[in-house]
Amino acid sequence: MGDLVTERLVLHRLTVGEAEALAAGIRAGGALRAAEYPMDGDVAAARRFLRSCAEGRGHRHPGAYEIRRRDDGCAIGGLDFHGPADEDGSVTIGYGLVPSARGRGYASEALRALLAFAREVGITCVKGDADHANAASQHVMTAAGMRLVAEDERVRYYEKAWPDAPQR
């Protein structure tokens, strides 16, 4: 499994070493990074990925990704699976962009690519959520093809399911 490429983005799959550097706040590697990157969510995603690897589930973890613009290679955010798929083939995702990159459709473009990858590797359902006040994130999930399936007093829950996804 390698990088995912879209029209405007490269979703760079983090290696263990890159995730360790990101979690430690070290600017490793040669990638150009937006001034606001990494954000707290990117560090948390790297730590989740590393925990999964340490628990011996790293080979099953579908990955944590750095979102880079194709035109200049600049890292502008991240997205990740919160762990390996569960016994039903379901997994939760998270994503975020630095403030200077928001409002350009990058998050929806990245999420669409991640959803296509998820289906390709046999994940049957991808879940995400957003606080009621986070209309932008709700829009991202809807624009990427996820649908609202539930809500409570604080959060709206979205998912994209493929009952016919190939099992791997």
Secondary structure per residue as TSV (DSSP state, phi and psi in degrees):
chain	resnum	aa	ss	phi	psi
A	1	M	-	360.0	129.2
A	2	G	-	-126.0	-152.3
A	3	D	-	-69.6	152.4
A	4	L	E	-107.8	134.4
A	5	V	E	-120.3	132.6
A	6	T	-	-117.4	-174.8
A	7	E	S	-57.1	-43.3
A	8	R	S	-116.8	-5.1
A	9	L	E	-131.8	156.5
A	10	V	E	-119.4	124.3
A	11	L	E	-96.0	99.3
A	12	H	E	-83.2	118.0
A	13	R	E	-72.3	121.9
A	14	L	-	-70.5	137.4
A	15	T	-	-81.9	169.4
A	16	V	H	-59.9	-43.5
A	17	G	H	-62.0	-41.9
A	18	E	H	-66.3	-39.5
A	19	A	H	-65.6	-39.2
A	20	E	H	-62.1	-44.1
A	21	A	H	-64.4	-43.3
A	22	L	H	-62.5	-44.1
A	23	A	H	-64.5	-29.7
A	24	A	H	-89.5	-3.9
A	25	G	T	78.1	20.1
A	26	I	-	-95.3	133.4
A	27	R	-	-85.0	84.5
A	28	A	-	-93.9	162.1
A	29	G	S	76.5	174.7
A	30	G	S	-96.3	6.0
A	31	A	-	-69.8	135.4
A	32	L	-	-70.2	140.9
A	33	R	B	-130.7	139.5
A	34	A	-	-59.9	149.6
A	35	A	T	-56.1	-33.6
A	36	E	T	-84.1	-4.5
A	37	Y	-	-98.8	137.9
A	38	P	S	-84.5	153.3
A	39	M	-	-94.9	173.3
A	40	D	H	-56.2	-39.9
A	41	G	H	-63.9	-34.4
A	42	D	H	-67.5	-40.9
A	43	V	H	-65.6	-43.1
A	44	A	H	-62.3	-40.2
A	45	A	H	-63.9	-42.6
A	46	A	H	-62.0	-41.3
A	47	R	H	-66.3	-40.1
A	48	R	H	-59.9	-46.5
A	49	F	H	-60.4	-44.7
A	50	L	H	-64.8	-39.0
A	51	R	H	-60.5	-43.2
A	52	S	H	-62.3	-41.2
A	53	C	H	-64.7	-43.3
A	54	A	H	-64.9	-31.3
A	55	E	T	-82.1	1.9
A	56	G	T	83.2	10.3
A	57	R	-	-103.5	7.5
A	58	G	T	-60.2	-34.8
A	59	H	T	-67.3	-20.7
A	60	R	T	-99.2	-10.8
A	61	H	-	-73.4	125.6
A	62	P	-	-72.9	-7.5
A	63	G	-	119.1	161.7
A	64	A	E	-122.6	138.4
A	65	Y	E	-127.6	144.2
A	66	E	E	-98.4	130.2
A	67	I	E	-88.0	120.6
A	68	R	E	-122.7	141.3
A	69	R	E	-72.5	138.9
A	70	R	T	-70.2	-35.4
A	71	D	T	-68.7	-30.6
A	72	D	T	-131.3	-2.1
A	73	G	-	74.4	7.6
A	74	C	-	-74.8	128.8
A	75	A	E	-74.1	125.6
A	76	I	E	-123.5	3.5
A	77	G	E	165.1	-165.5
A	78	G	E	-153.2	163.5
A	79	L	E	-150.1	152.0
A	80	D	E	-155.4	161.7
A	81	F	E	-90.4	137.2
A	82	H	S	-77.3	4.7
A	83	G	S	158.2	-178.0
A	84	P	S	-64.8	157.8
A	85	A	-	-61.6	146.0
A	86	D	-	-76.6	-176.3
A	87	E	T	-61.5	-20.2
A	88	D	T	-93.4	0.2
A	89	G	S	85.3	17.6
A	90	S	E	-101.9	144.7
A	91	V	E	-145.4	151.4
A	92	T	E	-103.2	144.7
A	93	I	E	-119.4	163.3
A	94	G	E	-144.9	157.1
A	95	Y	E	-158.8	162.1
A	96	G	E	-170.4	149.5
A	97	L	E	-122.0	150.4
A	98	V	-	-64.2	149.7
A	99	P	G	-52.7	-37.3
A	100	S	G	-69.4	-13.6
A	101	A	G	-104.3	-1.6
A	102	R	T	-76.9	157.6
A	103	G	T	82.2	13.5
A	104	R	S	-116.4	4.2
A	105	G	S	84.1	5.2
A	106	Y	H	-63.4	-41.8
A	107	A	H	-64.3	-43.6
A	108	S	H	-64.4	-40.8
A	109	E	H	-62.2	-44.9
A	110	A	H	-64.8	-44.0
A	111	L	H	-65.7	-38.7
A	112	R	H	-59.0	-42.9
A	113	A	H	-64.4	-40.9
A	114	L	H	-66.5	-38.4
A	115	L	H	-64.8	-42.4
A	116	A	H	-62.0	-42.0
A	117	F	H	-62.7	-44.0
A	118	A	H	-56.9	-46.9
A	119	R	H	-63.2	-41.7
A	120	E	H	-60.2	-35.3
A	121	V	T	-92.7	9.3
A	122	G	T	94.4	7.6
A	123	I	-	-71.6	133.2
A	124	T	-	-95.8	-18.4
A	125	C	E	-155.1	130.5
A	126	V	E	-113.3	130.2
A	127	K	E	-116.7	149.4
A	128	G	E	-151.5	165.1
A	129	D	E	-147.9	160.9
A	130	A	E	-150.3	142.3
A	131	D	E	-59.7	152.1
A	132	H	T	-53.1	-37.5
A	133	A	T	-75.8	-12.3
A	134	N	-	-93.3	70.9
A	135	A	H	-62.4	-33.6
A	136	A	H	-62.5	-45.2
A	137	S	H	-67.3	-37.3
A	138	Q	H	-61.4	-41.0
A	139	H	H	-64.1	-41.4
A	140	V	H	-57.7	-49.4
A	141	M	H	-65.1	-40.6
A	142	T	H	-64.9	-45.0
A	143	A	H	-63.7	-28.2
A	144	A	T	-84.6	-4.1
A	145	G	T	103.6	6.4
A	146	M	-	-84.4	155.3
A	147	R	E	-122.9	149.4
A	148	L	E	-69.0	126.4
A	149	V	E	-118.5	-18.4
A	150	A	E	-168.9	165.9
A	151	E	E	-157.2	155.2
A	152	D	-	-125.2	-164.0
A	153	E	S	-67.8	-15.4
A	154	R	S	-121.0	-33.2
A	155	V	E	-129.2	147.2
A	156	R	E	-107.2	136.3
A	157	Y	E	-111.2	132.1
A	158	Y	E	-122.2	157.8
A	159	E	E	-157.7	159.9
A	160	K	E	-131.3	122.1
A	161	A	E	-121.8	145.7
A	162	W	-	-130.3	89.8
A	163	P	T	-61.2	-21.1
A	164	D	T	-100.6	15.6
A	165	A	-	-60.2	140.1
A	166	P	-	-65.8	132.8
A	167	Q	-	-84.2	133.4
A	168	R	-	-123.5	360.0
